Amino acid sequence: MKLYFAYGSNLWRKQMEDRCPQHRVIGNGILKGYRWIITSKGYANIIQSETDEVYGVIYEISESDEHTLDYWEIEKAGYRKETVEVEFEEQTLKCLVYVDSNEEEGQPKKEYMERIMKGLSDSNLPKEYMDRYIRKFISPIG
């Protein structure tokens, strides 16, 4: 089993259930040193930024779940895998994360905006975080 940090449409529980049926929710985590954006491709991404942080959900996933995520995130969307340190409660966890090399800001695709809004509603991220980072790209948010 491996830990995976979701910050985009995989915050949506139904999407995770469909894609990764063996996953287990660990809880919300914070990735420091990154900032959340929507890229010019229309999808969420995280970019390095010393003064920012990204909130998301940590999942435990199986090898089969990881292969499915690789299909959706790497083959279909062009992301790459990285391992990052995510703060969870009073510990730091090493988590798999998918990152796009595209750092140019843009607007979300319509179908993606619907999925991400459902994920934001499911994940119960702090309102201050959503107002500061996400509202710029997606409004209204959950």
Number of C-alpha atoms within 10 A of each C-alpha: 13 14 21 27 29 24 27 24 20 24 27 21 18 15 15 21 14 9 19 23 14 15 20 15 14 14 14 21 24 20 22 18 14 18 18 23 24 23 21 15 17 18 21 24 23 24 19 13 12 10 9 14 19 21 23 24 25 26 25 20 21 18 12 15 20 20 15 14 20 18 14 14 18 17 11 10 14 15 18 14 13 10 14 17 17 24 18 16 11 6 9 14 19 14 20 22 20 23 18 19 12 16 16 12 16 15 17 20 14 9 9 15 21 13 18 23 20 20 26 23 15 15 21 14 18 10 11 9 14 19 14 10 16 19 13 13 19 18 11 10 16 17
